[in-house]
């Protein structure tokens, strides 16, 4: 079933997902729970951080699957939604593996960071493609531009170590903004929704 514009649930999931992921990363920056070698020094708090991360990734996944059902979304947008969902699925798996391995052994499984890196790469590509598809569909108006920005943030986080955290927050903010746009558009009467572009 398709919808003319993303519904409030989809928008709310994008907002909640971005905010939960940002809260997890921000909490670790404010109050680190790992030594530089990766060993966990506060297991309970570490588990809380990773639980918030995992919930954020799961919620963002709900938003991406909801966006895929947007009526009039061209193939590039549907592909972007699938690629984004695959990336977010890897971030979700990363969270689950990291918390389980850290609690079991005292340090996260190093191999789990490969899932994180591939997930960010897929999200960088998928966010841009989905944003372009949403632009063509007209479903979210000008809010589509938040997704290429999110994709750029994911790419910076992946490739530029000294800007990793800044890139992550740009990524999170892009999805939050798109969610706000979805919620705003879902309240508008159908006859006011913009016609598809091109």
N, C-alpha and C positions, 0 to 999 in steps of 0.2 A: 504494500500500500504506500502511495506517495502522498506528500503534502505540498501545497503551493509554496509555503514558507516553512522553515524549520519551526517546530512547535516549542512551547515554553519549556517543556521537559528537556529537549535537546539543548536549548540555550542555557538552562539552569545547570545541566550536567557539564557543559563547557566551562561555565564560571566556577562551579564547585571544583572541577578537576584541576583547573589552573591554580586556584587558590590553595587547594590542599597540597599540590606539588610544591608550590612556592613556600608554603608554611614548613614543609619538611626540610627543604634546602636551607631556608632562612634560619630555622631552629639550630641546625648543625653549624651554621656560620656564627651564630650568637653564642651557642654553648656546645662546643665540640665534644663528642663522646668517643673519639678515636685518637690514638697516638699517631704520629707521622708515619710509623711503619704499618698502619692499618689495624693494629690490634684494638679491640673494643675495651674501653675502660669503665663504661657505665652501661652494662647490658640491658637493663630495664628501659632506660631512656632511649638507647639505640633502637630497641624493639618498637618503642612508641614512634620514633621518627620514621622508621621504615614501614610501619603500619599506616601512618598518614600518607606516605609516598604511594604505597600500594593502593590505598583507597582512592587517592587522586588519579592514579593511572587507570583504575577500573572505571571511575566516573568519566574521565576523558574519553575512554573507549566507548562508553554509552553515547556520548555526544557525537563521536565520529560515525558510529553506525546509524544514528538518527539523521545526520546530514546526508548520508548516502541515499536516504529515501526521499530527499527533496525533489518535488516534481520539476521536470524540465532541466535537471542537472545533466549536462552533457557527459560524454564518455570520459573526457579528461578529469572532470570533477568526481565521477564515480571511481575512477582509477585512483585519484588522489585520496579519496575517503578510505579505500581498501589499503593503500600503501601506508597511510597514516595510522589506521587501525592496527596493521601489522607491527609498525614501530612502537605504538603504545602497548601492544601486547608483550613485546620484548621488554619494555620498561616495567611492566607489571611482573613479568617472570623474574626480572632482575631483582626487584624488591623482595619477592618471595624467597629466592635463592639466597640473597645476601643476609636476610634476617635469620633464616634457618641455619645457614653455615656459620654465621657469626656467633649465634647462641650455642651451637654445638661445639665449635672449635676455638672460639675466642677471637676469630678474625674472619672477614668475609672471604668467600671463595674467589680467588683471582679471576678464574675463567668467567665468572658472572659479569665482569665488566665488558666482555666482548658483546654480550647481549645489550648492555647499555649503549655501547658505541654504535652498534648496528641499528638499534632502535632510534637513536638520535638522527642517524643518517637517513633512515626511512622517513622519519618525521620531517626532516628538512625538505626532502623531495615531495612527500605527500602533501604537506601543508601548502606548498606553492601550487601544486596541481589542483588541489581542492579549492583553493582560493580563486584560481582562474576559472574553474567550473562554476563556482558560485557567482562570479562576476557575469559570466555569460547568461546564467539563468535569471539574474536579477532578483533572486529570492531574498537576499539580505541587504540589498542596496549597496552603499559604499562600504559597509562593514567588511566586505570580502577582503579588503586590503590588509586587515589584521593578520591574515594567514601567511602571506608572503613574508611579512615582518617576523612572524613566529618562526617560519622556516629559516630565515636568515639567522635568528637568534640560536636555533638548534645547531646550525652549521658553525657558527662562531664558538659555541660551547664545545663542539667536537674538535675543532681544528686549532683554536687559539687558547693555549693553556692559561695564560695570564688573564684572559677575559672569559674564562669558562663560566664563572658564576653570573656575570653580567649577561652573557648569552642565554643562560638558563632562564633568568628572570624576564628577559625579552620574550623568549618562547612562551613562558607561562602567561605573560601579560597579553600576548597576541590572542591566545585562546580565550582568555577572560573577556577581552574586548569583543571578539566574535560572538561569544555567548550573550553578552549584553545586547548586541545588535539583533541576535535571533529573538531574544525575549521582547525587545522593542517592536520588531516587525510582526511578531505573532499577535500583538495586541491591535494591529491596524486592520481596518476592514479590508476584505479581499480586493475590492475595486481600487484600493489605493496602493496595492503592491506594484512595484515597478515592473514594466514589461521586460522580457529578456533582452539582453544586449546582443547586437550583431546577429 
